[in-house]
Amino acid sequence: MAIRDPQSPEQDSALQDYLALLSRYERLMEISRQLTSTLDLNALLDRIIQAAIELTDTEAASILLLDPQTGELRFEAATDISSGARDAIVIPKEGSIAGWVVTHGEFVLVPDARNDPRWFQNVEKAVDTKTRNLLAVPMRAHTKVIGTLEALNKRNDAPFTEDDINTLTTLAAQAAIAIENARLFQQNDFIAELVHELRTPLAALKASTALLLRPNLPDDRRQDIILTMQRETDRLSQMTTEFLDLARLESGRARLEIIRFDLPELLEESVDIVHSQAQERSINITIQCEPDDVEGDRGKLKQVLLNLLTNAIKYNKEGGEIFVTASNTEEQGQKFVQISVRDTGQGISPESQAHMFERFYRAADTEGYTQGTGLGLVIAKRIIEAHGGSMWLESEIGVGTTFYFTLPHRSSSVHTTVTPAL
């Protein structure tokens, strides 16, 4: 009986390498199937990042996409950069590795990032991880490059291999198509909802014009119809404006302008704007602010506060109270500023609470009528999440409602201001 010769160490190593490569490509196929079945853009970006780290055995990864409106190259997802910092960084097409990849449509392997003349130094100021080496590949959807996928810092300082290049390139191609599909799905889904919502005010306007054509219509009734038409056209205008705001936020085209600003000043400024509305219903507004300042997009945060304040007035009782509070807090070792707007109104039922952050959802007011566009709270929540914070609510029927949101922390002394109804 013939005895089979044992494999040499070289043959055994080659076999192990082959099995490892086969396992990697099987995993890549599994991940590709997962990507094509995901239409939630944020979840999709996170899966791509995790897949890139796993398949290349690296410490970090990032996705940079071209803004279709401005042509700017920006971070859309990264393991070591906060959402606010991502939005603040614009990567130049000239003078950056990612820009070179997008412009030339070819991969770049950089064994020593700091000694590469294309390395964009400003990124290091916004991250904790220091880049030693990286592999960047183009993300190509059909015939166009939409961005770049980067894997950073090979573990144990091992070199990137040809298999790493092939794997990441394949992943980037699958990821680019999945991202484009998710964008199209969001736009189509959102547009369908908008068209449905537009039907109500358009129907009201059509009915109003038919009534105005009646020759014997009393003057007082004519005046009521004209006022109704004004309200509906205002709502249409607001709805289209908010639709565009939300579309930009959900597609990643809306950018935050992060600055450090005085928080008590912003709270007082926002309350001053709604003061006349509160005065009409004899509602007192009290501000208590512990931190001095925060970092964020001041204009967009003012938009959030005004939305919460106007809702607190609208759904409050006559002679009610509104309390605006900002305090320092900590979650899982990370420091935040927590801001809340509490009213003493009718409260929100548990059934309605479950839908408050859904697009076009409107809770009934004290007289049983729905008002507004149903987009304000959704936009507010997206703005806060873009800052790396969170938003939620607590409510009790007959007692009132409190909306909370968190922001990156800055600390100091206490300021208290009361704006009474006159």
C-alpha positions as CSV (number, residue, x, y, z in Angstrom):
1,M,0.0,0.0,0.0
2,A,1.4,3.4,-1.0
3,I,1.9,5.9,1.8
4,R,1.1,9.5,1.0
5,D,3.9,11.9,1.6
6,P,3.1,14.6,4.3
7,Q,2.7,18.1,3.0
8,S,5.8,20.4,3.2
9,P,5.6,23.5,5.5
10,E,5.4,25.6,2.3
11,Q,2.4,23.6,1.0
12,D,0.7,23.8,4.4
13,S,1.1,27.5,4.6
14,A,-0.3,27.9,1.0
15,L,-3.3,25.8,1.9
16,Q,-4.0,27.9,5.0
17,D,-3.7,31.1,3.0
18,Y,-6.1,29.7,0.4
19,L,-8.6,28.7,3.1
20,A,-8.4,32.1,4.7
21,L,-8.9,33.9,1.4
22,L,-11.9,31.6,0.6
23,S,-13.4,32.4,4.0
24,R,-12.9,36.1,3.4
25,Y,-14.7,36.1,0.0
26,E,-17.5,34.0,1.4
27,R,-17.9,36.7,4.1
28,L,-17.7,39.4,1.5
29,M,-20.6,37.8,-0.4
30,E,-22.7,37.5,2.7
31,I,-22.0,41.2,3.6
32,S,-22.9,42.2,0.0
33,R,-26.3,40.5,0.3
34,Q,-26.9,42.4,3.6
35,L,-26.0,45.7,2.0
36,T,-28.4,45.3,-0.9
37,S,-31.3,44.5,1.4
38,T,-30.7,47.6,3.6
39,L,-32.6,50.8,2.6
40,D,-32.0,52.8,5.8
41,L,-29.1,55.1,4.9
42,N,-27.6,55.5,8.4
43,A,-27.8,51.8,9.1
44,L,-26.2,51.1,5.7
45,L,-23.3,53.4,6.3
46,D,-22.6,51.8,9.7
47,R,-22.6,48.3,8.1
48,I,-20.2,49.4,5.4
49,I,-17.8,50.8,8.0
50,Q,-17.9,47.7,10.2
51,A,-17.5,45.4,7.1
52,A,-14.4,47.4,5.9
53,I,-12.8,47.0,9.4
54,E,-13.6,43.3,9.5
55,L,-12.5,42.4,6.0
56,T,-9.2,44.3,6.1
57,D,-8.4,43.6,9.7
58,T,-7.9,47.3,10.5
59,E,-8.6,49.6,13.5
60,A,-10.8,52.2,11.7
61,A,-12.6,53.0,8.5
62,S,-14.4,56.0,7.0
63,I,-16.7,56.8,4.1
64,L,-16.3,60.2,2.2
65,L,-19.0,61.1,-0.3
66,L,-19.3,63.9,-2.9
67,D,-22.1,66.3,-2.2
68,P,-24.2,66.2,-5.4
69,Q,-25.1,69.9,-4.9
70,T,-21.8,71.5,-4.0
71,G,-19.3,68.9,-5.2
72,E,-17.6,69.1,-1.8
73,L,-16.0,65.9,-0.4
74,R,-17.1,65.2,3.2
75,F,-17.2,62.5,5.8
76,E,-20.5,60.6,5.9
77,A,-19.5,57.9,8.4
78,A,-16.3,57.2,10.4
79,T,-15.4,55.1,13.4
80,D,-13.5,57.8,15.2
81,I,-15.1,61.2,14.3
82,S,-18.2,62.6,15.9
83,S,-21.1,63.6,13.6
84,G,-20.6,67.3,14.4
85,A,-16.9,67.1,13.7
86,R,-17.6,65.2,10.4
87,D,-19.9,68.0,9.2
88,A,-17.3,70.6,10.0
89,I,-14.6,69.1,7.9
90,V,-14.5,69.7,4.1
91,I,-11.9,67.6,2.4
92,P,-10.2,69.3,-0.6
93,K,-10.1,67.4,-3.9
94,E,-6.6,68.7,-4.4
95,G,-4.2,68.1,-1.5
96,S,-5.9,65.1,0.0
97,I,-5.7,61.3,-0.5
98,A,-9.5,60.9,-0.7
99,G,-9.6,63.7,-3.2
100,W,-7.0,62.0,-5.4
101,V,-8.9,58.8,-5.3
102,V,-12.2,60.4,-6.3
103,T,-10.5,62.5,-9.0
104,H,-8.5,59.6,-10.6
105,G,-10.9,56.8,-9.8
106,E,-8.1,54.6,-8.6
107,F,-7.1,53.0,-5.2
108,V,-4.2,54.4,-3.1
109,L,-2.1,52.4,-0.7
110,V,-0.3,54.6,1.8
111,P,2.2,52.8,4.1
112,D,3.1,56.0,6.0
113,A,0.3,58.6,6.0
114,R,2.2,61.6,7.4
115,N,5.0,61.4,4.8
116,D,2.6,61.3,1.9
117,P,2.3,64.8,0.3
118,R,-1.4,64.2,-0.3
119,W,-2.2,63.7,3.4
120,F,-4.7,66.3,4.7
121,Q,-3.5,67.3,8.1
122,N,-6.7,69.0,9.3
123,V,-8.4,65.6,9.9
124,E,-6.0,64.8,12.7
125,K,-7.3,67.8,14.7
126,A,-10.8,66.3,14.9
127,V,-10.1,62.7,15.7
128,D,-8.5,60.8,18.6
129,T,-7.0,58.0,16.3
130,K,-3.8,58.9,14.6
131,T,-3.5,57.5,11.1
132,R,-0.4,55.4,10.5
133,N,-1.3,53.8,7.2
134,L,-4.4,53.5,5.0
135,L,-5.9,52.0,2.0
136,A,-8.4,54.1,0.1
137,V,-10.5,52.9,-2.8
138,P,-13.1,54.6,-5.1
139,M,-16.8,54.1,-4.5
140,R,-18.2,53.7,-8.0
141,A,-21.9,53.6,-8.7
142,H,-22.5,52.6,-12.4
143,T,-20.3,55.0,-14.3
144,K,-19.6,57.7,-11.7
145,V,-17.4,57.8,-8.6
146,I,-19.5,59.0,-5.6
147,G,-16.8,58.9,-2.9
148,T,-14.1,56.9,-1.3
149,L,-14.0,54.1,1.3
150,E,-10.9,54.1,3.5
151,A,-9.5,51.4,5.8
152,L,-7.0,52.8,8.4
153,N,-4.3,51.4,10.5
154,K,-3.7,47.7,9.7
155,R,-3.6,45.8,13.0
156,N,-0.2,44.7,14.4
157,D,1.4,47.1,11.9
158,A,1.1,44.5,9.2
159,P,1.3,45.7,5.6
160,F,-1.8,45.9,3.4
161,T,-1.9,43.0,0.9
162,E,-3.2,42.6,-2.6
163,D,-6.1,40.6,-1.1
164,D,-7.0,43.6,1.0
165,I,-7.0,45.8,-2.1
166,N,-9.3,43.4,-4.0
167,T,-11.6,42.9,-1.1
168,L,-12.0,46.6,-0.2
169,T,-12.5,47.5,-3.9
170,T,-15.3,44.9,-4.2
171,L,-16.9,46.0,-1.0
172,A,-16.8,49.7,-2.2
173,A,-18.5,48.9,-5.5
174,Q,-21.3,47.0,-3.7
175,A,-21.6,49.8,-1.1
176,A,-21.8,52.6,-3.7
177,I,-24.7,50.9,-5.4
178,A,-26.4,50.2,-2.1
179,I,-26.0,53.9,-1.0
180,E,-27.5,55.1,-4.3
181,N,-30.4,52.7,-4.0
182,A,-31.1,53.9,-0.4
183,R,-31.0,57.5,-1.4
184,L,-33.5,56.9,-4.3
185,F,-35.8,54.9,-2.0
186,Q,-35.8,57.7,0.6
187,Q,-36.5,60.4,-2.0
188,N,-39.3,58.4,-3.6
189,D,-40.9,57.4,-0.3
190,F,-40.7,60.9,1.0
191,I,-42.1,62.5,-2.2
192,A,-45.1,60.0,-2.1
193,E,-45.8,61.1,1.5
194,L,-45.6,64.8,0.5
195,V,-47.9,64.4,-2.4
196,H,-50.5,62.7,-0.2
197,E,-50.2,65.5,2.4
198,L,-50.6,68.2,-0.3
199,R,-54.0,66.9,-1.3
200,T,-55.8,68.2,1.8
201,P,-54.8,71.9,1.5
202,L,-55.2,71.8,-2.3
203,A,-58.7,70.3,-1.9
204,A,-59.6,73.1,0.6
205,L,-58.3,75.8,-1.9
206,K,-60.3,74.2,-4.7
207,A,-63.5,74.2,-2.6
208,S,-62.9,77.7,-1.5
209,T,-62.5,79.1,-5.1
210,A,-65.8,77.3,-6.1
211,L,-67.6,79.0,-3.2
212,L,-66.2,82.4,-4.1
213,L,-67.7,82.1,-7.5
214,R,-71.2,82.0,-6.1
215,P,-72.9,85.4,-7.0
216,N,-75.0,85.5,-3.8
217,L,-72.3,84.7,-1.3
218,P,-72.7,86.9,1.8
219,D,-69.7,89.3,2.5
220,D,-69.0,87.8,5.9
221,R,-68.9,84.3,4.4
222,R,-66.6,85.5,1.6
223,Q,-64.2,87.0,4.2
224,D,-64.1,83.7,6.1
225,I,-63.3,81.8,2.9
226,I,-60.5,84.3,2.0
227,L,-58.9,83.8,5.4
228,T,-59.1,80.0,5.0
229,M,-57.4,80.3,1.7
230,Q,-54.6,82.4,3.3
231,R,-54.1,79.8,6.0
232,E,-53.9,77.0,3.6
233,T,-51.5,78.7,1.2
234,D,-49.3,79.6,4.2
235,R,-49.4,75.9,5.2
236,L,-48.4,74.9,1.7
237,S,-45.5,77.3,1.7
238,Q,-44.3,76.1,5.1
239,M,-44.7,72.4,4.1
240,T,-42.6,72.8,1.0
241,T,-39.9,74.7,2.9
242,E,-39.8,72.1,5.7
243,F,-39.9,69.3,3.1
244,L,-36.7,70.6,1.5
245,D,-35.1,71.0,5.0
246,L,-35.9,67.4,5.9
247,A,-34.9,66.1,2.5
248,R,-31.4,67.7,2.9
249,L,-31.0,66.4,6.4
250,E,-32.0,62.8,5.5
251,S,-29.9,62.8,2.3
252,G,-26.8,64.2,4.1
253,R,-26.7,67.4,2.1
254,A,-27.5,69.7,5.0
255,R,-24.3,70.6,6.8
256,L,-23.7,71.8,10.3
257,E,-21.7,75.0,10.9
258,I,-20.2,74.1,14.3
259,I,-19.2,77.0,16.5
260,R,-18.9,77.7,20.2
261,F,-21.6,80.0,21.4
262,D,-23.3,81.4,24.5
263,L,-26.2,79.0,25.4
264,P,-28.1,81.4,27.8
265,E,-28.1,84.0,25.2
266,L,-29.6,81.6,22.6
267,L,-32.3,80.5,25.0
268,E,-33.3,84.1,25.9
269,E,-33.2,85.1,22.2
270,S,-35.6,82.2,21.3
271,V,-38.0,83.0,24.1
272,D,-38.0,86.7,23.0
273,I,-39.2,85.6,19.6
274,V,-42.2,83.7,20.9
275,H,-43.0,86.1,23.7
276,S,-45.9,87.8,22.0
277,Q,-47.5,84.4,21.2
278,A,-47.2,83.4,24.9
279,Q,-48.5,86.8,26.0
280,E,-51.7,86.4,23.9
281,R,-52.5,83.3,26.0
282,S,-51.1,84.7,29.4
283,I,-48.4,82.0,29.4
284,N,-45.3,82.6,31.5
285,I,-41.9,81.3,30.3
286,T,-39.1,80.6,32.7
287,I,-35.5,79.9,31.7
288,Q,-32.9,78.2,33.9
289,C,-29.5,77.5,32.3
290,E,-26.5,75.9,34.1
291,P,-23.9,75.7,31.4
292,D,-22.4,78.8,29.8
293,D,-21.8,77.6,26.3
294,V,-22.0,74.7,23.9
295,E,-20.6,73.8,20.5
296,G,-23.1,73.3,17.6
297,D,-24.8,74.9,14.7
298,R,-26.4,77.9,16.4
299,G,-28.9,78.6,13.7
300,K,-30.2,75.1,13.5
301,L,-30.4,74.7,17.3
302,K,-32.4,77.9,17.4
303,Q,-34.8,76.3,14.9
304,V,-35.2,73.3,17.3
305,L,-35.9,75.6,20.2
306,L,-38.4,77.7,18.4
307,N,-40.3,74.6,17.2
308,L,-40.5,73.2,20.8
309,L,-41.5,76.6,22.2
310,T,-44.3,77.3,19.7
311,N,-45.6,73.8,20.3
312,A,-45.5,74.3,24.0
313,I,-47.5,77.5,23.6
314,K,-50.0,76.0,21.1
315,Y,-50.8,72.9,23.3
316,N,-50.7,74.7,26.6
317,K,-53.7,75.9,28.7
318,E,-54.6,79.6,29.1
319,G,-52.5,81.1,31.8
320,G,-50.1,78.1,31.7
321,E,-46.4,77.8,32.3
322,I,-43.4,76.9,30.1
323,F,-40.1,75.9,31.7
324,V,-36.9,75.9,29.6
325,T,-34.0,74.2,31.5
326,A,-30.4,73.4,30.5
327,S,-28.2,71.3,32.8
328,N,-25.0,69.3,32.6
329,T,-25.3,65.5,32.4
330,E,-23.2,62.5,31.6
331,E,-24.1,59.4,29.6
332,Q,-21.7,56.4,29.4
333,G,-18.7,58.5,30.4
334,Q,-19.5,61.2,27.8
335,K,-20.5,64.7,29.0
336,F,-23.6,66.4,27.5
337,V,-25.8,69.4,28.1
338,Q,-29.4,68.4,28.5
339,I,-32.0,70.9,27.4
340,S,-35.8,70.5,28.1
341,V,-38.9,72.5,27.3
342,R,-41.8,71.6,29.6
343,D,-45.4,72.9,29.3
344,T,-48.4,72.6,31.6
345,G,-50.9,71.8,28.8
346,Q,-53.2,68.9,28.0
347,G,-50.5,66.3,27.6
348,I,-50.1,63.7,24.9
349,S,-51.8,60.3,24.9
350,P,-49.5,57.2,25.0
351,E,-50.9,56.3,21.5
352,S,-49.9,59.7,20.1
353,Q,-46.5,59.7,21.9
354,A,-45.4,56.7,19.8
355,H,-45.9,58.7,16.6
356,M,-44.7,62.2,17.5
357,F,-41.4,61.9,15.6
358,E,-43.0,60.4,12.5
359,R,-43.2,62.5,9.3
360,F,-46.5,64.3,8.7
361,Y,-48.0,63.2,12.1
362,R,-49.9,65.9,13.9
363,A,-51.5,65.5,17.3
364,A,-54.9,67.2,17.8
365,D,-54.9,70.5,19.7
366,T,-57.2,71.4,22.6
367,E,-60.1,71.9,20.3
368,G,-59.6,68.6,18.5
369,Y,-58.1,70.1,15.3
370,T,-54.7,69.2,13.8
371,Q,-52.4,72.1,12.8
372,G,-49.0,72.6,11.3
373,T,-47.2,70.4,8.8
374,G,-46.2,67.4,10.9
375,L,-42.6,67.9,9.9
376,G,-41.2,70.3,12.6
377,L,-40.5,67.7,15.3
378,V,-39.0,65.3,12.7
379,I,-36.6,68.0,11.5
380,A,-35.7,69.0,15.1
381,K,-34.9,65.4,16.0
382,R,-32.7,65.0,12.9
383,I,-30.8,68.2,13.7
384,I,-30.1,67.0,17.2
385,E,-29.0,63.6,16.0
386,A,-26.7,65.2,13.5
387,H,-25.0,66.9,16.5
388,G,-24.4,63.5,18.1
389,G,-27.3,64.1,20.6
390,S,-30.7,62.5,21.1
391,M,-34.3,63.8,21.5
392,W,-37.2,62.3,23.4
393,L,-40.4,63.3,25.2
394,E,-42.3,62.5,28.4
395,S,-46.0,63.4,28.8
396,E,-49.0,62.9,31.1
397,I,-52.6,63.6,30.2
398,G,-53.9,66.7,32.1
399,V,-50.4,67.5,33.4
400,G,-48.2,68.5,30.5
401,T,-45.4,67.5,28.2
402,T,-41.6,67.8,28.3
403,F,-39.4,67.5,25.3
404,Y,-35.7,66.8,26.0
405,F,-32.6,66.9,23.8
406,T,-28.8,66.6,24.5
407,L,-25.8,68.4,23.0
408,P,-22.0,68.2,23.4
409,H,-21.0,69.6,26.8
410,R,-19.5,72.9,27.9
411,S,-19.7,73.9,31.6
412,S,-19.8,76.8,34.0
413,S,-22.1,78.9,36.1
414,V,-25.9,79.2,36.5
415,H,-28.1,81.8,34.7
416,T,-31.8,82.2,35.5
417,T,-34.2,84.4,33.5
418,V,-38.0,84.7,33.8
419,T,-40.1,86.1,30.9
420,P,-43.6,86.8,32.4
421,A,-46.8,87.4,30.6
422,L,-47.7,91.1,30.7
